[in-house]
Amino acid sequence: MKLMPEIKRTNNPVNLLLVDDDPSLLKLLSIRLESAGHQVTTAISGEEALENLQHFTPDLVLSDLRMNELDGLALFAEIQKQKPGLPVIIMTAHGTIPDAVEATRQGVYGFLTKPVDKNELFDLIEQATAHLNPAQETSWHAPLLARSEIMSRLLEQAEKATQVDINLLITGSAGTGKKLLAQCIHQAGHQKDKDLVVLNCSSQPEDLLAFELFDDKGMVANHPGGTLYLEEINNLPNSLQAQLLVALQNKSLGLRLIASSRLPAHQLLEEDLLREDLYYLLSVISLHLPDLHERSEDLPLLVRHLLQQTAQETGKKVTGFSPEAMQLLAAAPWPGNIRQLIKVVEQCVALSQTATISSSQVAAALDKETRSLPSLNEARSDFEKKYLIKVLKLAEGKVTEAARLAGRNRTDFYKLLNKHNLEAARFKEEAKRQKQD
């Protein structure tokens, strides 16, 4: 006797509204979903679906794309007006790339082609409703929020780095999430109980980098068995790269290195920005994070998460973006990547007076973000002040020591302190209090 294939039951059953104008397919898919443990309400048309939504709010809408009168995308637009933020998954037997792109641009959560693969369907349902059961989210890369093909391939490769304590290189433009990926890999690895220490190689001169890395109180000596994350490693001077290589090869330290750079991996070697031996030690596993515009399928997921997070943190009752607002977000070039997206969403939530964020609010936020870029002089001044503060903290307020670390004489250093209204005595007091504590 031939057994029917087992339907995997979900650990997190949800309340679904299923919409399809083909009665036989509607019944078949309904049985499949109910067998998996979900509660299913069916509608034979987009109009009937909207009528149902007047009486209850499901956790998710699963709709056919090609339907008479009101098709799937038109239904999605109406749903966003009535119940902003309600996730919608679109199915179609006429699956094409333009359909998928248009659905994604409008903010549809996911896109499936018929015949629907049950595993893809169940996975997408779980992803779309994961916020209903946040405690159940156990994926090692959960904070990265991705479902696009390009990110899926990257995360499959990155998972290998969580299984062995191997050095690796992460490349990608500013704001793509290199540090977050490094943190996820560290937390999922064998050294998760050890420290993850971070140092940006582009923000400090050679003397200070050497002090922070290799001094008796530095990162290498004080974090045995831990993970050292070096940002912009291409700015690490060659002499320090040699010292770093020796430290990594010292088995007694048991140090793991995760390095990142905005430059492509091949450029680091071709332009002699990394020693060849250090490059090959790092590039056993090399990961490249794509720009946000290369992973546009992830945008609705990221926007939804950032909106919920920001609304919760601020106490604002904002539940979603209008379809037109989502179109603007999808069409934006995002030169600042996810870092820029975070700022835009935060500004929209902060200034919104309604539950749904309009396209005009998004346009204003995008314009402000473009105009908020500081001048070169402003950026230099801000960096200089932060640098002086860091040097003074390291030197515990001792001007002679701070000047030496900065590679300046005392007179020039005092001039810099006066320029930025910084008093060395304050840092001496801070150091003294910390020792007493």
Summary of the structure (lengths in Angstrom):
residues: 437
radius of gyration: 26.5
end to end distance: 75.5
largest distance: 92.6
contacts: 1355
relative contact order: 0.08
helix: 55%
strand: 12%
